[in-house]
Every structure is written in structure tokens, then in C-alpha cells.
């Protein structure tokens, strides 16, 4: 029997690949292993392992790297990533999968990819070819492309980018973005259900705030976040729902700032995590999302919810008409927030067209995987193109 190993390193990627994980686990002629990173068990960030268990998804292994505390954040990360390579290598050596499936651009995925290479196991990468210039993500994503043997991309544009990078066209498959299919399979809550479940009341105007550390900036984007929060605290007519950031370098400073501003502003409601279903339900029912999260680029357009993108973290991604980019200056942020409620923009918002749209991404991917694992290849041949 052929074996597939699929990986989730954090709450955000699990929310996107959960449907793929479920469908692979139900395949009769495939033995699947689901690996999760120990970030899912991080109490400070919401303990997202509970959400995995709630969906009755079997967790086969939890990767627990060694921890050593250095004063330098990057040294902490380096030590953790190095330890992860060893821990993942032991697991892969035990289960001996025919292919390892990775999603996205989280830096810890490099450890999983390198462990796979060392164990001579081919890698299938989901969502390569995206462009984002403001964080480690851009460098990681393209590095994963060069390590990976098979690619499941979200668009023809992304496929062309991978071809330009020298990847073999026969090993690149456009499956659309898994997030669309996932949302269609989730029973989302309305405002009344959210109020009851989360114990709060919506105001007339409501917005989500999702901000993650900007890993390529010296201060991890903290000054940018300060400007954003100082602007939002003056918009008392709007209720802002804030959530904790991802586990990136600098996330501790982001959390401290969110907690500081939430304590002194009654119209700020801060949660460690909403959970995937609740978060999407919130995104559907608020007026807009503001910050630098990819959910403003990917998920918000599905609900025709406006997204205000701050700074450079998502620079390079394909945009829809529902997305408004702005710098981190107080005057600009205030101006863009006001524009979200203007009649002309609201008319344009209703006509939002999705940038990636396939109905059956998981099924398309699994069909391709069934063919691949019959004779998976580790070797890669660089494709030269005329330039």
C-alpha cells in the first residue's frame, strides 16, 4: 500500500488544508500519516490542536523540537529549526512515506522539506508561485519550490512562475486554492449565533484586526502596528475584534501591544484565537478586516468583505477589487477606513470576482497524487528557458 505523509505546522495552514487531510485519510488504498508541529499545542496562541481533534482528524505524530533560550530571537529560531530536522527525520525514517505533502510558506516547513530530502522522499508542495515581499515567507516559498518534486498551484500565473524557476511543467498542477472548497464545506454562523457562542454583542459597525510580525523588518513591524492601533482606538464608533498573531519571530512583541491597547479601549475585543470556523464566520459578518494577514487577500473576497492591507507583508499577491492597500500613516489609514463605507466602494464590493476559483481542489489534487505515488521521483531536472 502506498503511503502519503501530510504536514500542518500552525492554525492558519490547517484551516486551509483540513479538507485535503480528511479526504486523504478516507482513501482506501492509501495509508496516510498526519504530522503536526507542536505550535498547535501552544496555549498562548490558542491551542489549535483542539480544533483538529474536534474535526475527528487522526493525528499520527506531533513534532516536538528541542528548546534552548537565547537572547537573540533568530538564534532561538535557528536552534528550533535544526532540532526539527532531526525529529522529523526520525519520524519519516519510521513511517517511510512515498511522498510528503507541505502547504504554504512557513519557515518551519524548511525543516520538514530538508528532512524529506535527507530521507530520499519526494516532496509535494501546495501553493508555490505566490509572491509576497515583506517577510521570510517569500524566500521560504521559493526555496520549497526548488526542494519540491511536485507542485500544486493556485493559478496559471503561479504555474508560469514555477516554470520560469526551472521546474518541469509536467509536475506542476493547477488545482485552484484549497481555501475556496474548504469554506463551502463549513457551516458558518450568523451574527446571533456568534454573539451567543463568543459572548459579545456586535455594534452597528464592526471589523476584524489581524496583524502578524513582519519578519524582514528590523522591528518586526511593531512601529507599524502602533500606528495602526493608535488610529483604531480613535474610531470608537467601530467595534474591533483582534486576534493573536502566528508564531513568527517577533510575535511576542505583537501580542504585548495588542494586549496593551485592548485593556484601555472598550471597543477592542481581543482573543487568542477564534478557531477556523469562528474566524471565517466573523470575516463573513464584519464590515472589513484590517492588518497584514493573508486572510484579507484570500478569504475576505469570498464573502465580499472589504480588506484593508497595511504595509508590505502581502505585497506581490494577486488582488481583487475588495482589497485596499495603504501605508502605515495615521492619516492614510483613517482615510481608507472611511472609504470602506462609501456608496461607490460598496457597489464595487458587491461585484468582487475571485482570483482563484476551483470547486474540487482536494479531489483534483488527490487524483493527481494517486498517479504520482505509483512511481514517485526524487530526482529533478532543471528546465532551461530562453530569456
C-alpha positions in Angstrom: 0.0 0.0 0.0 1.3 3.5 -0.9 1.9 6.0 1.8 1.3 9.7 2.0 2.5 12.0 4.8 0.8 15.4 5.1 2.0 18.2 7.4 0.4 21.0 9.3 2.6 23.5 11.3 0.1 26.0 12.6 -3.6 27.0 12.9 -3.6 29.0 9.6 -2.4 26.2 7.3 -4.7 23.6 9.0 -7.7 25.8 8.3 -6.8 25.6 4.6 -5.7 22.0 4.1 -8.1 20.3 6.6 -10.4 19.1 3.8 -7.4 17.6 1.9 -6.3 15.9 5.1 -9.7 14.4 5.7 -10.1 13.1 2.1 -6.7 11.5 2.0 -7.4 9.8 5.4 -10.5 8.3 3.9 -8.8 6.9 0.8 -9.0 3.1 0.9 -5.8 2.3 -1.0 -3.6 4.9 0.6 -2.1 4.8 4.1 -1.8 8.4 5.3 0.1 9.9 8.2 -0.8 13.3 9.6 2.1 15.2 11.3 1.6 18.4 13.2 4.1 20.8 14.7 4.0 21.5 18.4 2.8 25.1 17.8 -0.6 23.5 17.6 -0.3 22.8 21.4 0.8 26.3 22.3 -1.6 27.6 25.0 -0.5 31.2 24.5 -1.6 31.1 20.8 -4.9 29.3 21.4 -4.1 25.6 21.5 -5.3 24.9 17.9 -4.9 21.1 18.4 -8.3 21.2 19.9 -9.8 22.3 16.6 -8.1 19.4 14.8 -9.5 16.9 17.4 -12.9 18.5 17.1 -12.9 17.6 13.4 -12.2 14.0 14.2 -8.9 14.1 12.3 -6.4 11.5 13.4 -3.0 13.0 14.5 -0.3 10.4 14.0 2.7 12.3 15.2 3.4 15.6 17.0 6.8 17.0 16.2 8.4 18.4 19.3 11.8 20.1 18.7 14.2 20.8 21.5 14.1 24.3 23.0 17.1 26.4 24.1 16.7 30.0 25.1 19.0 32.6 23.6 18.7 36.4 24.0 18.8 36.7 20.2 15.4 35.7 18.6 16.9 34.5 15.4 19.2 32.1 17.3 16.2 30.7 19.1 14.5 30.1 15.7 17.7 28.6 14.2 18.1 26.1 17.1 14.4 25.2 16.9 14.6 24.6 13.1 17.7 22.5 13.4 16.2 20.3 16.1 13.0 20.0 14.0 15.0 18.5 11.1 16.3 15.7 13.4 12.8 15.0 14.9 11.1 14.9 11.5 13.9 12.7 10.1 13.2 10.1 12.8 9.5 10.1 12.1 10.0 9.8 8.3 12.5 7.0 8.8 9.9 5.1 10.8 6.9 5.5 8.5 8.8 5.6 5.1 6.1 7.5 3.1 6.2 7.6 -0.7 5.7 11.4 -0.7 5.5 14.2 1.9 2.9 17.0 1.4 3.6 20.5 2.6 1.4 23.6 2.3 2.5 27.2 2.1 5.5 29.3 3.2 6.0 29.0 7.0 9.7 29.0 7.7 9.5 25.8 9.8 8.4 23.9 6.6 12.1 24.2 5.6 12.9 21.7 8.3 10.3 19.2 7.1 11.4 19.6 3.5 15.1 19.1 4.3 14.3 16.1 6.4 12.4 14.6 3.5 15.4 15.3 1.1 17.8 13.6 3.6 15.5 10.6 3.8 15.2 10.5 -0.1 11.5 11.1 0.0 9.9 13.3 -2.7 8.0 16.4 -1.6 4.7 17.7 -2.9 4.2 21.4 -2.3 0.9 23.2 -2.3 0.6 26.9 -3.2 4.0 27.6 -4.7 4.5 30.6 -7.1 2.8 33.1 -4.8 4.6 36.5 -4.4 4.9 38.3 -1.0 7.8 40.6 -0.5 7.6 41.7 3.2 8.5 38.6 5.2 10.6 35.4 5.3 7.6 33.8 3.5 8.8 34.8 0.0 12.2 33.3 0.4 10.8 30.2 2.1 8.1 29.6 -0.6 10.6 29.8 -3.5 13.1 27.6 -1.6 10.4 25.0 -1.1 9.7 25.1 -4.8 13.3 24.2 -5.6 13.3 21.4 -3.0 9.9 20.0 -4.0 9.4 17.5 -6.8 5.7 18.0 -7.4 3.7 21.3 -7.3 0.0 22.0 -6.7 -0.5 25.7 -7.5 -3.5 28.0 -7.2 -3.4 29.7 -10.7 -2.0 29.7 -14.2 0.1 32.7 -13.2 1.7 30.8 -10.4 2.3 27.9 -12.7 4.2 30.1 -15.1 6.3 31.5 -12.2 7.4 27.9 -11.3 8.1 27.2 -15.0 10.3 30.3 -15.1 12.1 28.9 -12.0 13.1 25.9 -14.0 10.5 23.4 -12.7 9.2 20.7 -15.1 5.8 21.6 -16.4 4.6 18.0 -16.2 5.0 18.1 -12.5 3.0 21.3 -11.9 -0.7 21.0 -11.4 -3.2 23.9 -11.2 -5.7 22.9 -8.6 -7.0 26.3 -7.6 -6.8 27.4 -4.0 -8.0 24.8 -1.4 -9.4 27.6 0.8 -12.5 28.0 -1.5 -13.5 24.4 -1.3 -13.0 24.4 2.5 -15.3 27.3 3.1 -18.0 25.7 1.0 -17.9 22.7 3.4 -18.1 24.7 6.6 -21.4 25.6 8.3 -20.7 29.2 9.1 -22.5 31.0 11.9 -24.7 34.2 11.6 -24.4 37.2 13.9 -26.8 36.0 16.5 -25.1 32.6 16.7 -21.7 34.3 17.0 -22.9 36.6 19.8 -24.2 33.6 21.7 -21.1 31.4 21.1 -18.5 34.1 21.8 -20.4 36.1 24.5 -20.3 39.6 22.9 -22.6 41.9 21.0 -22.0 43.3 17.6 -22.2 47.1 17.1 -23.6 48.8 14.1 -20.1 48.9 12.6 -17.6 46.0 13.2 -14.2 45.0 11.9 -11.6 42.3 12.3 -7.9 43.2 13.1 -5.3 40.6 12.1 -1.7 41.6 12.3 1.4 39.4 12.1 5.1 40.3 12.7 6.9 41.4 9.6 10.0 39.2 9.8 12.1 41.2 7.3 11.7 44.5 9.2 14.2 45.3 12.0 11.5 46.0 14.5 9.2 43.2 13.1 6.6 45.8 12.2 6.0 46.9 15.7 6.0 50.7 14.9 3.6 50.0 12.0 1.3 48.2 14.4 1.5 51.0 17.0 0.4 53.5 14.3 -2.5 51.2 13.3 -3.7 50.7 16.8 -3.4 54.3 17.8 -5.6 55.1 14.8 -8.2 52.4 15.5 -8.5 53.5 19.2 -9.9 56.8 18.0 -12.5 55.1 15.8 -14.8 54.4 18.7 -17.9 54.1 16.5 -16.4 50.8 15.2 -16.0 47.6 17.3 -12.7 45.9 16.6 -12.2 42.2 17.1 -8.5 41.4 17.4 -6.7 38.0 17.4 -3.2 36.9 18.3 -0.6 36.6 15.6 1.0 33.5 14.1 4.2 32.0 15.7 6.6 34.2 13.8 9.8 35.8 15.1 8.6 38.9 16.9 5.2 37.6 17.7 5.7 38.2 21.5 6.0 42.0 20.9 2.9 42.0 18.7 0.9 40.2 21.5 2.1 42.7 24.1 1.0 45.6 22.0 -2.4 44.1 21.3 -3.0 43.4 25.0 -1.9 46.9 25.9 -4.3 48.6 23.6 -7.2 46.2 24.3 -7.0 46.9 28.0 -7.5 50.6 27.6 -10.1 50.5 24.8 -13.6 49.2 25.4 -14.3 48.9 21.6 -11.3 46.5 21.3 -12.1 42.8 21.9 -9.0 40.6 21.9 -9.0 36.8 21.6 -6.0 34.3 21.4 -7.8 32.6 18.5 -11.3 32.4 17.2 -10.8 28.9 15.7 -11.1 28.4 11.9 -14.9 28.1 11.7 -15.5 31.1 14.1 -12.8 33.2 12.3 -14.4 32.7 8.9 -17.9 33.4 10.4 -16.5 36.6 11.8 -15.0 37.5 8.5 -18.3 37.0 6.8 -20.2 39.2 9.3 -17.9 42.2 9.8 -17.7 45.2 7.6 -14.0 44.8 6.9 -10.7 43.2 8.0 -7.6 45.4 8.6 -4.0 44.4 9.1 -1.5 42.4 7.1 -2.9 38.9 7.2 -3.3 36.7 4.1 -6.9 36.1 5.1 -7.7 39.6 3.8 -6.3 38.6 0.5 -7.6 35.0 0.2 -10.8 34.5 2.3 -12.3 38.0 2.6 -13.1 38.3 -1.1 -15.1 35.1 -0.9 -17.6 36.9 1.4 -17.3 40.2 -0.4 -15.9 41.6 2.8 -13.6 44.6 2.4 -9.9 44.2 3.3 -7.5 47.0 4.3 -4.0 45.7 3.8 -1.3 47.6 5.8 2.3 47.7 4.8 4.4 45.3 2.7 3.8 41.8 4.2 1.3 40.9 1.5 2.9 42.9 -1.3 3.0 40.9 -4.6 -0.1 38.8 -4.1 -2.9 38.9 -6.7 -5.5 41.5 -5.7 -9.3 41.7 -6.0 -11.4 44.9 -6.1 -12.3 44.3 -2.4 -8.7 44.9 -1.2 -7.5 48.3 -0.3 -3.7 48.8 0.2 -2.4 51.5 2.4 0.7 52.7 4.1 1.1 52.9 7.9 0.5 56.6 8.3 -2.3 57.7 10.6 -4.0 60.0 8.0 -3.9 57.4 5.3 -5.4 54.6 7.5 -8.2 56.8 8.6 -9.0 57.9 5.1 -9.1 54.3 3.8 -11.3 53.1 6.7 -13.8 55.9 5.9 -13.8 54.9 2.2 -15.0 51.4 3.1 -18.4 52.8 4.0 -18.7 55.0 0.9 -21.5 54.1 -1.6 -19.3 53.8 -4.6 -17.0 51.3 -2.9 -19.9 49.3 -1.6 -21.2 48.9 -5.1 -17.8 47.8 -6.3 -17.5 45.4 -3.4 -20.7 43.5 -4.5 -19.1 42.8 -7.8 -15.9 41.2 -6.4 -14.5 38.5 -8.6 -12.3 35.7 -7.0 -8.7 35.4 -8.1 -8.6 31.6 -7.7 -11.7 29.5 -8.2 -11.9 25.7 -8.5 -14.8 23.7 -7.0 -13.0 20.5 -6.2 -9.4 21.3 -5.3 -8.9 18.4 -2.9 -10.3 15.8 -5.3 -8.2 17.2 -8.2 -5.1 17.0 -6.0 -5.8 13.5 -4.7 -6.4 12.2 -8.2 -3.0 13.6 -9.3 -1.4 12.1 -6.2 -2.7 8.7 -6.9 -0.8 8.7 -10.2 2.3 10.3 -8.8 2.8 7.7 -5.9 2.7 4.8 -8.4 6.2 5.8 -9.3 7.4 9.0 -7.4 10.6 10.6 -8.4 13.2 12.2 -6.1 15.5 13.4 -8.9 14.8 16.7 -10.5 15.9 18.0 -13.9 16.2 21.8 -14.3 14.4 23.1 -17.3 16.3 25.8 -19.2 14.2 28.5 -20.8 15.1 31.1 -23.4 15.4 34.5 -21.8 
